[in-house]
């Protein structure tokens, strides 16, 4: 596990196994197609333009998670971004889905 591993985090929202957690977190968007050069910084700049990205209380950094290849560490071009509220997440989908990011057309969904 690289940086961002959630070992022993107290505020774990996912309680696997009790069925109630099946609904999607409405404040978190899933971004795909942003290419291997996407970084937390350019994600925060791009998606933060529409609203407040939630801050991780433990680390004090924005809640942007970039999926990386576990062998090479190269970003897979997919990320999740958690906003302060569901309305902003919805707006981000309407605003950014199918649009240009770093010269690539990205897909944005919940």
N, C-alpha and C positions, 0 to 999 in steps of 0.2 A: 504493500500500500504506500502510495506517495503522499504528498500533502493533501489535506482535506479529508483524510480518513476520519470517520466519526467514532473513534473508539471511546466508549464510556461517556458519550454525551448524554446529559441528563434530560434535555428537551427532545426526546425522540418522539416524533409524531406517529410513526408507523408502528402499530401494534399488530404484528402479523398473527393471523390465526383466529381473530375474533370477528371476522366477517363484516364488522361495521365500517372498516377502513377502506371499503371498496371504492367509494366515490373519489373522484380526482380532486386534488387540491386546486381550487379555483383561482388561487393567486399565483400559481406557478405555470410558466409557459415552457414549451419544449420547442427548441429551435433546431432545424436540421438543414444541411446543405451549405453551411458557412465555411467549409473548407479547412485545410490543415493550418492556416495561418490565423485562425481566430484565437483571441486571447481574452482573459477576464477584462483587461483594460478596454479593448475596443468594443466588447459587448456592453460594458457599463456605459460607455460614452454613447453608443448607438441606441440602446434600449432605455437608458436613463433619460433620454430626451422626452419621453412620453409621460414619465411619472417616477415616483420614488421606488427605487429597488430596495428591498428589505435588507437590513444589516444583520449579519450573524452576530448574536450577542456574545458568543464565546470568542470569536476572532476579531470582531470589529470591522470585518470586511463585507462588501456587498455579497448577497447570496446568488452568486453566479457559479454554476458548476459546468465545467467543460469536460466532455467525455474524451478520454485519451486511450490510445492503444496500449494495452498493459505491457507489451514487450518493448515497443519503440518509444512510448511516451508521446507520440505525435497525436495532436488532436484529431478526432474522427470527423470533425465538422458538425458535431451535435452538442447541444448545451441545454441546461435548464436555467431559468432566471425566475427568481421569486420576487414579486412586487409587494408593496405594502398593502394593497387591497385588490379584490377580484375585479373591480371596475377597470383598474389600470391594466390588468392582465388582458381583459377583453379588448380594451382599446388597442393594446399592443398587437394583438392578433389581427384586428381589422386594419391597423395602420401598416404593419411590417410584413404580413404574410404575402408571399409572392413578389416581394420587392427586392431591390438591390442591396446587398451588404458586401463590402469589399469586392465589388465586381462580380458577385455570384447572386443568383436568385435563391432566396431562402424560403423555407416553409416554417410557419409559426403556428403552433396549435397548443391546446391545453394538454 
